[in-house]
Amino acid sequence: MIRIMKTRQKNIYKRYLVYCERFFMHPYFYFKPTPRRCRLISCISIACLFVCLPCYWATILGSDSPVKAVDKNNRPVNKKIALEEALKVAIEKNPQLQSVMEQVEAAAGSLRQSKLYPNPVIEFLAEEMPASEVELNQSQNLVAITQPIIIGGKRGLGIKVSEKSKEKDELERDAVLLGVVAETKKAFYKVIAEQDGFAIAKKMEEIAKSIYESEKVKFDAGEVAITNVLRAEIELSKARNSVSNAEGNLKNSIKELQTAMGVPDEAIRGVVGKLLTMPAELSLHELELKMENNQPVLKASKKDVEIAEAQLALEKRLVIPDINVSAGYKRLTQENLDTVQMGIGIPAPFFNRNQGNIQKGKALSKKAKSANLSVYNDLLFQLRRNFNSFNVERKRVVEYRDKILPKAEESLHLITNGYKEGEFDYIDLLDAQRTWAETRISYIESLKNLNLLIADIERLAVFKIGEQ
């Protein structure tokens, strides 16, 4: 059973890579096979790479190394992970994805069952047996077999309904796969943003501590009043409180990532990676076309229409009754005769001509078409809304990156140096410090929102968005 589950996990991960190949341009698929004569050299090289690469990672990256640390139970312990590893774990462990995989397996079983023909009925009957002597040589003995014959194309239509139901379940699995990937990416991006926010809070704490110590030295020298020291101490306390809040937000975002990955109990210290800062420009028309052609939710909705139409055709065919063909051998003991019996049974559809199910099938067919249109409109609305928000956030990120942030950095640098030389007082430095922190936090928030929108657009359009 464990081997079967691991095989299914590998299959679903391969399917995700197929999506990457078709829509995301995954780098794995640009690998070309090694010629046969170089196979031995390649194997030795790969073996050396796997042996040496973790050492280089640990040496060069230090605490940021994405190498897995495991305990005695081979479970990851207190490590930082990259986006690719988070996605792989989510595909293998996410319970929602595992659930729809089992649903596909169930649909395969239903399809297999629909292809099986009805079993014959074997009958043995002993008639006119004397009550005083229970023996077969005193009775009329019958051995017969009855086989239902499905006519009118009902069996083929039943198989068609099962096939389309299985295809729909596969599309729903793909939709859940894209959803899991998108949610994992969004949770991952949130962790990156919270890590950056925590780093800013720590830097603010260092600046506040430096100012406090400087004001204290000046007060001891009689250069400033005690109010400056008290104010600096208050700002230091606020900075430390901000660090605590940022640390709490970071832990919550990591918990969200663990839940999205399907490993809520795994110890993760953080993530390794960066947010996209300059995504490529997008065309709404192209995104809509990609959504119409590739979105599995929309395809599954269309498959519902096909299922409803096939089911309606089957209900109409069920008016045609099946035939029961029987043949048997009967021994007439008293006459000492062997006889053969044959028969055909045909139900007479005088009263039940499946009228109710046909009416139901027509209504469900119309409902499926309306639901398909509703799904399309909803997906189109989500795509257009996210596209507009994407353009707004993209411009905002560019404005912060190219204009606001450099000026805030320069202002803080000049006022800090001027404060050290006595050109600016404490109030000027405090304003510059707050402006810099608010600007950095706003930039990170905008950058996070931009990447969250990218993840949603990628899910809706089944399209990879890269750097410009």
N, C-alpha and C positions, 0 to 999 in steps of 0.2 A: 504493500500500500504506500509506504514511504517512497519507494522507487517510482511509482506511478505519479505521485504528487510532484516529485522533483522533475519528472519528464514533462508534466503539464506546465510547471513554472518555466522551464526552459523554452517550451513551445510558445508561451505567451510573451516571453522576453524576445524571442526571435520575431514574433509578430510585431512587437513594438519597433524592433530594428527595421522591419520591412516598411513600417510607416515612416521611420526616419529616412529610409532610402528613397521612398517615393515623394515625400513631402518635406522632410526636414533636412535632406542632404547630409545624412550622418557620415562622419568621417570614416567609420568602420568599413564602409562599402567602397572606399577608394583603394583598398588593399588589393594588390595583385599577387596571385600565387607564385611561389618560388619554383624555379625550374627543378626537375628531378635531380639533376647532377649537383645542385647546391643544397639539397635537403639536409644532408648531414651537417654541413656548416651552419645552416640556418638554425637547426635544432640546438646545436652547441651554443650558438650566439644567444638564442632566446633563453636557454637555461642559465647562462652567465648573467643575462640581463635581470632575470627574476631573482637571482641570488644577490647581485650587487646593487640593484636599483633601490631597495629599501634602505640600504646603508647610506647611499648618497642622499636620499630624501631626508633621512634622520639627521645627517651631518649638515646639509645645506639649509633645510627649512626649520630644523629645530622643533619647537613646539607646534609649528604650523604644518608639520609633515602629515600627509594624508594616509600614512601607513597605518594599517589596522593593528591595534593592540588588543590581545585577547587574554581571557583568564583561563583557568584550568578546565572550564567547561566549553572552551572555544567560543565564548561570547565577547563581542567588542566591548572595550572598556575605555571610557573617558577619552575620546578621540575627536578629531575634527574630520569632517567628511566633505568630499567634493560633490558637485551637483550630479555628475554621472553615477556615482556610487549611491547617492540618495534615490535616484530614479530606479536603479537596478533593484535595490532593496524593496522599494515600494511596489514594483511589479511582481516581485516574488512573495511579499508578505502582506500586502494590503488585503484585508478580509473581504471588502466589497468586490474586489476584482476576483478573488478566489470564489466568491459566491456565484458570479455570473459565469465563470468557467464551468462550474458544476451544472449550471442551467443549460449550457451548451451541450454538456455531456448527456443530460436528461433528454434534450431535444433529439440528439443522435439516437438514443434508445427508442423514443417515440417514432422516429422515422423508420428504424429497423422493424419495429412492431407493425407498422402500417403496411410493410411489404410482405408480411406473412399471410399465407392463405388460410381460411378457416379449416379447422380440423374436421375430418369425417367422423360420423357417429356409427359405432358398431353396436348392433342390437342382437341379443339372444333372448328368445321367447319360447316358453313351453306352455302349450294350451291343452285343455281337456285332459288334464292329468287326474286319474282316479284318486279320490281322497283316501281310499283304503290301502292303496299301494303307490307310494311316491317313487316312480321310476320313469326314466325317459323313454323306455321302450313301450310305454302305454299312452304316450302323449303326442300331440302334434308339435313338432320341434321346428323352430325358425331361427336361422342365422342370416342377418342382413346388414348392409352397410349403406349409410346415407351421406351424401356429399353435397353441401351447399355450393351452388354455382352462382358467382357474382356476375351479373350482366349489366349492361347499360353504361359501362365505363366508370362505375362508381369506385372500383378499386384504384384505378389510375388517378382519379381526382383526389381520393383520400391520400395517396402517396404524394401528390402535388402539394396538398395543404401542409403535410408534415415537412416536406422539403423546404417550403417557403417559411414555415415556422422556425425551422432550424437556421435558415439564413438570417431571419430576423434576430434570433438570439445571438448569432455571431456578430451581427452589426451592433447590437446593444452591448455586447462584450467589448467591441472596439470603442464604442462611445464611452464606456466606463474606463477603459484604458486611457483614453485621451483625457478624461476628467481627472483620473488619479495622477497622471503626469502633470497636468496643469496645477492641481492643488499642491502637489509636492514642490513644484517650481515656485509657486507663490509663497508657500511656507518657507522655502529655502531663501527666497529674496528678502522676506521679512527678517530672518535671522541675520542676514548680511547687514541690513539697515540698522537693526538693533545693536549689532556689534560696532558699527560706525558711531551710532549714538552713544554707546557706552564709552568708546574711545574719546569722544568729544567731552563727555562728562568728566572723565578722568583728567583730561587736559585742563578743563575749567577748574578742577580741584587743585591742580598743580599751580595754575596761575593765581588762584585765590590764596593759596598757602604762601606763595612767594610774596604777594602783596602784603599779606598779614605780617609776615616776618620783617618785611621792609619797613612797614609803618611802625612796628614795635621798636625797631632799631632807631628810627627817627624820633619816636616818642622818648625813648631812653636818653637820646642826645638833646632833647628839649627842642626839637625842630617842628614838631606837630603836636596838636592837642590830643587828649585821650579819646575824643570822639572819633577820630580817624582810626584808631586801633579798634575801638568797639565796632565801628562800621565794617572794617575789614574782617573782624572775627565773625560777624553776622553773615557776610558774604561767603566766608569759608564754610560755615555751617550749612548754608544753602547749597553750596557746591557739593558738599558731602552727601546731603540729602538727595541731590540730583543723581549722584553716582549710585546710590541705593535704588532709586527708582529705575534708572537705566538698567541696572543689573537684574532687577525683578522683571522688567519688560523682556530682557534678553532670555531669561530662563523660561518665561511663558512662550516666547516665540520658538524656542527649541522644543518645548513640549508639543506645540502645534505641529512642528515638523515631524517629530517622532510619531504622532498620531496619524499624520498623512502617509507616512511610510509604513504604518502598520506594525511598528515596534515601539509601543509606548514605554516599555521598561528598559530599553537599551540606553546605555550611558553615552551621551554625545556632548562634547564640550563646546562645540561650535562648528562652523563651516569654513571651507576654503573656497574663495571665489570673489568675483566682483560683479557689480550691477552694470548693465548696459548703460552707457552714458550718451551714446550717439547712435541710436538705431536708424536703420535706413528709412527713407520716406516710403509711404505706402499708397497704393491706389485702391480706392474703395471698390471700383468696378472689378478689378482683378480679384480682390478678396471675396466679393460676392460670388463670382464665378467659381472660385475654388471651394467656397462653402457649398454651393449647389451641387458640385461634382464629387466632393470628397467627404462631406460631413456625415458620419455614420448615424447620427440621430435622425437626420432628415431621410437618409436611405432606409432606416428601420421604419420610419413612419410611412414611407412609400410602400414598403414591404407589407405593412398592415393592410393597405388598400388591396394589394394583390392577394393576400390571404383571405380577406373578406369576399372578394369576387370569386375566388376558387371555392370557398366554402358555400357561397350561394349557388354556384353551378352544381356542387355536390348535392345540396339539398333538393334542387330541382330533379336531379337524376334519381334520388331516393324514392321518387314516385314509382319508378320501375321496380317491381318486386324481384327478388332473387328466386332462383329455382332450386328446389331440393330434389336431387336425383337419387333414387334408391334401387338397390338390387340385392336379392337374397336367395337362399336355398331353404326349402321347407320340406320336411319329411312327414308324410301322412302314414303314421304307423299302422293304423287299422286297415287301411287299404293297401299297405305295403307299396307306396308310391313315393318317388322322389320328384319334387316340383321346383320350378324356378319362378321367382317373383320379381317383377320390375315395376317401378312407379316413378312418377314425376309430380311434385307438389308445387303449386303456384299460388301464393296468396292473392286474394281478390281485393284490390284497392277500392272498395265501395265507399267506405267511410273515411278512412285515414289516408289521405293523399299528401301528407306532410305539409299541409297548408300553413300551419302555424310556424314551422321552422323556415319555410320559404319567406314568409312575411318578416320574420326575425332577421334572416340573412340579408334581405333588401335594406332593412333599416341599418344594420351593422355596416353594410357596404357604404351607405351614404355617410354614416358617422365616421368611418375611417377616412373618407375623402375630406370631410370637414376638419378632422383632427390633423390630417397632413398639412392642410393649408394653415391651420393655427400654429403648428410647429414651425413651419417655414417663416411665417410672419414674426414669431417670437425670436427665432434665431437671427433673422434679418435685423430686427430691432436691436438686439444685443450687439450685433456686429457693428451697426452704424453708430450706436451710442458709444461703444468702446473706441471706435475709430475716431470720433470727434474728440473724446476725452484724451486719446493718445496724442492727437495733434496739439491740443492745448498743453498737456504736460511736457511734450517734446520741446515746444517753444519756451516753456518756463524753465526747463532744465538748461537749455542753451543760454538763456538770459542770465541765470544764476552762474553758470560755469564760466561764461566769457566776460561778464561785466560785474555782477554784484559781488561774487566771491573774491576776485582779485582786489577789488577796492576795499572790501572789509579786511582782507589780510594785510594790505598795505597800511590801512588806517591803524589797525591794531599794532603793527610793527613800529610805525612812526611814533604813536602816542606812548607805547611801552618804552622806547628808547628815550623819548622826551621826558617821561616820568622819572626815569633813572637819573637823568641829567638835571632834573628840577624845572624843566620847561612847562610841564603839565602837572596839574594837581591830581588828587586821588579820584575826584568825581569824573574828570575826563577819561581817566584810565578805565574806570568802572563802566562808563557808557560804551567805550570802544570794545571792552571785553564782552559786554552783553550783546552788542550789535554783531560781533563776530560769531558768538555762539548761536544766536537766533538765526543768523544767515546760514550757518553750516547745518543746523537742524532742519531748517526749511528746505534746503537743497537736498538733503538726504531723504526727507519725506516726499518731496517731488520725484526724486529718482526712484524711490520705492514704488510710488504710485504708477510711474511710467512702466516699470518692469512688471507690475501686477497686471496692467492693461495688456502688455505684450503677451503674457502667459494666456490671458483670456482670448485674445485675438488669434493666437496660435491654435488654441483648442477649437475655436469656432470655424476658422478657415482651413484648418489642418495644413498649416503653412509655417515654416520656420522664419523668424525675423532675426536678422543678424545686425552687426555693426555696419555703419555706412561706409 
